[in-house]
Amino acid sequence: MSGVAKKMQVFAEKSSWIRKMFEEGARMKAEFGADKVFDFSIGNPDVPPPAKFYAVLRELAQNEQPGIHGYMPNAGYPFVREALAQRLSREQQTAIGPQEVLMTCGAAGGLNVIFKALLDPGDEVIILAPFFVEYHFYIDNHGGVAKVVPTDREFNLDLAAIEQALTDRTKVVLVNSPNNPTGQIYPADTLQALGQLLDEAGRRFKSTIYLVSDEPYRHIIFDNHQVPPLMTATTNSIVASSYSKELSLPGERIGYLAVHPAMADKNEVLDALTLANRILGFVNAPALMQRAVVELQDVSVDNSVYARRLDTFCKVLDGAGISYVRPKGAFYLFPQVPGDDVEFCRILQEEKILAVPGRGFGMPGYIRLAFCVDEQVIARSAESFKRAMARARQ
């Protein structure tokens, strides 16, 4: 009999799709050769970090000043928060100070800090389908209840559906833009309407409903699209993000939070966030990476690489007759497939293509394809996609 918590066994099953595809990909590559397998299952950025990152890292490694690898304030180095506040003020079109910024262990760590700070047992967090699967786990970690609300046919916010889902237990509405898995960017006017909706609901319920944005893909955008600011929508807003995608540093676990400077209970929220950062075991964001990113506020990966891959992948899908909404950002496609998404992924696998069923993201009937792979791999997959579609339509 297993001593593992029953909840963890259930969670393992829910999160198994991406893990299964990853494990299957390793097996297939060993059996057939890596060049014969088209693995689009994992969103692990492969574009190299900017050259400046390596130069900064080499310089930091030579610094033997005593104490530079020790503890700092739990919210992060003040000079790092100052530099980030200046950048975020431009991005959010809001005058953010260093006191409103908290350095975290990635965006995932930041979201856990937010939920720890804000949620009482039974409080509700609205998430929008399709969604990053681990949102459920982060919310549950801190006693919250996830309420799933669908987006529209093009994966934009359905304000009427969100309004219907609001209750006196709603504490957070979580948005992810650019979105994983769809690449959708929520328009500025829709975010403004959402902020107004939440403020009105808060007054009606005599509560505060926080609008939280998870936006690590903010700088991975295509076709001249722009990601609008969140903080102009409501003062009850918090931004969580990281350098994982824009600098290709997911394994370094460096991210941040920013709280709206005009939030009514800002000081209490910031105190709770800082305490949560410590007591969750993060203590503080990695010291070396904090000192690195302070020098990298004006650089990002070569986005044109992802843009070329997107164009190539769209041609592959068009050639196979697979329907999709062209993503505006991130590095995923989320096409609709004929029939059952799990069965279609099985057919793809037989054609040596690895994809993740949409039900893993709360939306059956779709698949997620990550284009964090060489452009030639995408191009060579074209005939395999055509064969898979022909088989699915039989």
C-alpha positions in Angstrom: 0.0 0.0 0.0 1.4 3.4 -1.0 2.1 6.0 1.7 1.8 8.8 -0.8 -1.0 11.2 -0.1 -4.1 10.4 -2.0 -4.3 14.0 -3.3 -0.9 13.7 -4.8 -1.8 10.5 -6.5 -4.8 12.3 -8.1 -2.7 15.3 -9.0 -0.1 13.1 -10.7 -2.8 11.6 -12.9 -4.1 15.1 -13.8 -0.7 16.3 -14.7 0.3 13.2 -16.5 -0.3 14.2 -20.2 2.8 16.4 -20.6 4.9 14.0 -18.5 3.7 11.0 -20.5 4.6 12.7 -23.8 8.0 13.7 -22.5 8.7 10.1 -21.4 7.4 8.7 -24.6 9.5 11.1 -26.6 12.7 9.9 -24.8 11.7 6.3 -25.5 11.0 6.9 -29.2 14.2 8.9 -29.7 16.2 6.1 -28.2 14.4 3.6 -30.5 14.2 5.4 -33.8 16.8 8.1 -33.5 16.3 11.7 -32.4 16.2 12.9 -36.0 13.3 10.7 -36.8 11.0 12.0 -34.0 9.1 15.3 -34.1 8.8 16.3 -30.5 6.4 19.3 -30.0 5.4 18.3 -26.4 7.5 20.5 -24.1 7.6 24.3 -23.8 11.3 24.4 -22.9 12.8 27.5 -24.7 15.7 26.5 -26.8 16.7 29.9 -28.3 20.0 30.8 -26.7 20.1 33.6 -24.1 21.3 36.9 -25.3 25.1 37.2 -25.6 25.1 39.9 -22.9 23.8 37.4 -20.4 27.0 35.4 -20.7 29.2 38.5 -20.4 27.4 39.6 -17.3 27.6 36.1 -15.8 31.3 35.9 -16.4 31.8 39.2 -14.7 29.7 38.3 -11.7 31.6 35.0 -11.3 34.8 36.9 -10.8 33.4 38.9 -8.0 34.7 37.6 -4.7 33.3 40.3 -2.5 32.3 38.9 0.9 28.6 38.4 1.4 27.4 38.6 -2.2 26.0 35.1 -2.0 24.4 35.6 1.4 20.8 36.6 2.3 19.3 39.8 1.3 15.9 41.3 2.2 13.2 38.7 1.4 11.7 40.9 -1.2 15.1 41.1 -3.1 18.0 43.4 -3.5 16.7 47.1 -3.4 18.8 48.1 -6.5 17.4 45.2 -8.5 13.8 46.2 -7.5 14.6 49.8 -8.5 15.7 48.8 -12.0 12.8 46.5 -12.5 10.3 49.1 -11.2 11.5 51.6 -13.9 10.9 49.0 -16.6 7.5 47.9 -15.2 6.4 51.5 -15.0 6.8 51.7 -18.8 5.2 48.4 -19.5 2.3 48.9 -17.2 1.8 52.6 -17.9 1.7 53.1 -14.1 4.3 54.7 -11.8 5.6 51.7 -9.9 8.2 52.1 -7.2 10.8 49.6 -5.9 8.7 49.1 -2.8 5.9 47.6 -5.0 8.2 45.0 -6.5 9.1 41.6 -5.1 11.7 39.2 -6.6 10.6 35.6 -6.7 11.7 32.1 -7.7 10.2 32.3 -11.2 6.6 33.2 -12.1 5.4 29.9 -10.6 6.9 30.7 -7.3 5.4 34.2 -7.6 1.9 32.8 -8.1 2.2 30.5 -5.1 3.3 33.5 -3.1 0.2 35.4 -4.3 -2.2 32.6 -3.4 -0.5 32.1 0.0 -0.9 35.7 0.8 -4.5 36.2 -0.5 -6.5 33.0 -0.1 -8.4 31.8 2.9 -9.7 28.2 2.8 -12.5 27.9 0.3 -11.8 31.2 -1.5 -12.3 30.9 -5.2 -9.9 31.7 -8.1 -11.3 31.9 -11.6 -9.1 30.5 -14.3 -9.8 30.6 -18.0 -9.8 27.6 -20.2 -7.6 26.6 -21.8 -5.1 27.1 -19.0 -1.7 26.1 -17.8 -2.5 22.8 -16.0 -0.5 23.6 -12.8 -2.8 26.5 -11.9 -5.1 24.0 -10.3 -2.2 22.7 -8.1 -1.0 26.2 -7.1 -4.5 27.2 -6.0 -5.1 24.0 -4.1 -1.7 24.4 -2.3 -3.2 27.3 -0.4 -6.7 26.1 0.3 -8.3 27.8 -2.7 -10.9 26.4 -5.1 -10.3 26.8 -8.9 -13.4 27.7 -10.9 -12.9 27.2 -14.7 -14.5 29.6 -17.1 -14.3 29.0 -20.8 -13.0 31.6 -23.3 -14.7 32.3 -26.6 -14.0 30.5 -30.0 -10.9 32.6 -30.6 -9.7 32.1 -26.9 -10.5 35.7 -25.9 -12.1 36.6 -22.6 -15.8 35.9 -22.3 -16.9 38.7 -19.9 -20.4 37.4 -19.5 -19.2 34.0 -18.5 -16.8 35.5 -16.0 -19.5 37.7 -14.5 -21.7 34.7 -14.1 -19.0 32.8 -12.2 -18.3 35.5 -9.7 -19.5 34.9 -6.1 -18.9 36.4 -2.7 -16.1 33.8 -2.4 -14.2 35.0 -5.5 -10.8 36.3 -4.4 -8.8 36.3 -7.7 -9.3 36.2 -11.4 -6.2 34.9 -13.0 -5.3 35.8 -16.6 -2.4 34.6 -18.7 -1.5 36.7 -21.7 0.2 35.9 -24.0 -1.5 32.6 -23.2 -0.2 29.1 -22.7 -1.4 27.1 -24.7 -3.2 29.4 -27.3 -0.8 32.3 -27.7 -3.8 34.7 -27.4 -3.2 38.2 -26.2 -6.2 39.8 -24.4 -7.1 43.2 -25.9 -6.7 46.4 -23.8 -10.4 47.2 -24.0 -11.4 43.8 -22.8 -9.0 44.0 -19.9 -10.4 47.4 -19.0 -14.0 46.0 -19.1 -12.9 43.1 -16.9 -11.3 45.4 -14.3 -14.5 47.5 -14.1 -16.5 44.3 -13.8 -14.4 43.0 -10.9 -14.4 46.4 -9.1 -18.2 46.6 -9.4 -18.6 43.0 -8.2 -16.3 43.7 -5.2 -18.5 46.6 -4.2 -21.6 44.4 -4.5 -20.1 41.6 -2.5 -18.3 44.0 -0.1 -15.0 42.3 -0.8 -11.8 42.8 -2.9 -11.4 40.8 -6.1 -7.8 40.9 -7.3 -6.9 40.7 -11.0 -3.7 38.7 -11.3 -1.7 38.4 -14.6 0.7 35.6 -15.3 2.8 37.0 -18.1 6.2 35.3 -18.6 5.6 35.4 -22.4 5.1 39.2 -22.6 8.1 39.7 -24.8 7.5 36.7 -27.1 5.1 38.3 -29.5 4.5 38.2 -33.3 3.1 40.2 -36.2 3.6 43.6 -34.5 1.1 42.7 -31.7 1.6 44.4 -28.3 0.7 43.2 -24.8 -1.4 45.8 -23.2 -0.8 46.9 -19.5 -2.9 45.1 -16.8 -2.6 47.8 -14.2 -4.6 50.4 -16.1 -7.6 48.1 -15.7 -8.0 48.1 -11.9 -6.0 49.2 -8.9 -6.6 45.7 -7.4 -4.0 44.2 -9.8 -0.9 42.2 -9.4 1.5 41.1 -12.1 3.6 37.9 -11.9 6.3 37.2 -14.5 9.8 35.9 -15.0 12.9 35.9 -17.2 12.4 32.3 -18.2 11.1 33.0 -21.7 12.4 36.4 -22.6 16.0 35.5 -21.6 15.7 31.7 -22.0 16.6 31.1 -18.4 13.8 28.8 -17.1 16.2 26.7 -15.0 17.5 29.7 -13.2 14.2 30.3 -11.5 14.2 34.1 -11.4 11.0 36.1 -11.5 9.1 38.9 -9.9 5.8 40.3 -8.7 4.5 43.9 -8.9 1.6 45.3 -6.9 -0.4 48.3 -8.1 0.9 51.4 -6.3 -2.7 52.7 -5.7 -4.1 49.4 -4.3 -6.2 50.3 -1.2 -4.6 47.6 1.0 -1.2 47.7 -0.7 0.9 47.7 2.4 -0.9 44.7 3.9 -0.7 42.8 0.7 3.0 43.6 0.2 3.8 42.5 3.8 1.9 39.2 3.3 3.6 38.6 -0.1 7.0 39.1 1.5 6.2 36.9 4.4 4.9 34.2 2.1 8.1 34.3 0.0 10.0 33.4 3.2 7.7 30.9 4.8 7.0 28.9 1.7 10.7 28.1 1.7 11.8 30.3 -1.2 13.3 32.7 1.4 14.5 34.9 -1.5 15.0 34.8 -5.2 18.5 33.5 -6.3 21.1 36.1 -5.4 23.3 35.5 -8.5 20.4 35.7 -10.9 19.1 38.9 -9.3 22.4 40.6 -9.8 22.5 39.3 -13.4 19.1 40.4 -14.6 19.6 43.9 -13.2 22.0 44.3 -16.1 19.6 42.8 -18.7 16.5 44.9 -18.5 16.9 46.1 -22.1 17.6 42.8 -23.8 15.7 39.6 -24.8 16.2 36.6 -26.9 16.0 36.8 -30.7 12.3 36.7 -31.2 12.7 36.4 -35.0 13.7 32.8 -34.5 10.3 31.9 -33.0 8.5 34.1 -35.6 10.1 32.1 -38.4 9.2 28.8 -36.7 5.6 30.0 -36.3 5.3 30.8 -40.0 6.8 27.4 -40.9 4.5 25.5 -38.6 1.4 27.4 -39.9 2.4 26.3 -43.4 2.7 22.7 -42.2 -0.7 22.8 -40.5 -2.3 24.5 -43.5 -0.9 21.8 -45.8 -2.4 19.1 -43.6 -5.8 20.8 -43.4 -5.6 21.4 -39.6 -7.6 24.3 -38.3 -6.0 26.8 -35.8 -6.2 30.3 -34.5 -2.8 32.0 -35.3 -1.1 32.8 -32.0 -0.2 36.4 -31.2 2.5 35.4 -28.7 4.2 32.7 -26.7 5.6 29.6 -28.6 2.6 27.3 -28.9 -0.1 26.4 -31.4 -3.4 25.1 -30.2 -5.1 23.6 -33.2 -8.5 22.0 -33.3 -8.4 18.3 -34.3 -10.9 15.9 -35.7 -12.5 13.6 -33.2 -11.1 12.8 -29.8 -7.8 14.7 -28.9 -6.3 11.7 -27.1 -7.0 9.4 -30.0 -5.5 12.0 -32.4 -2.4 12.3 -30.3 -2.1 8.5 -30.5 -2.3 8.6 -34.3 0.3 11.4 -34.3 2.5 9.3 -32.1 2.4 6.5 -34.6 3.6 9.0 -37.2 6.4 9.9 -34.7 4.9 13.2 -33.7 4.5 14.1 -30.1 1.8 16.6 -29.0 -0.2 17.1 -25.8 -4.0 16.5 -25.8 -6.0 19.7 -25.2 -7.9 18.1 -22.3 -4.7 18.5 -20.3 -5.3 22.2 -20.6 -9.0 22.0 -19.8 -10.2 21.9 -23.5 -10.7 18.6 -25.2 -10.8 18.5 -29.0 -7.5 20.4 -29.4 -3.8 19.7 -29.1 -0.9 21.8 -28.0 2.2 22.0 -30.2 5.3 23.7 -28.8 7.6 25.2 -31.4 10.7 25.2 -29.2 12.5 23.1 -31.7 14.6 23.6 -34.8 12.8 25.0 -37.8 13.9 22.1 -39.9 12.3 19.6 -37.5 9.0 21.5 -38.0 9.4 21.5 -41.8 10.2 17.8 -41.9 7.0 16.9 -39.9 4.7 18.0 -42.8 4.1 14.6 -44.4 3.6 13.0 -41.0 0.9 15.5 -40.2 -0.8 14.9 -43.5 -0.8 11.1 -43.0 -2.2 11.6 -39.5 -5.1 13.8 -40.7 -5.9 11.3 -43.5 -6.1 8.5 -41.0 -8.2 10.5 -38.5 -10.7 11.3 -41.3 -11.2 7.7 -42.3 
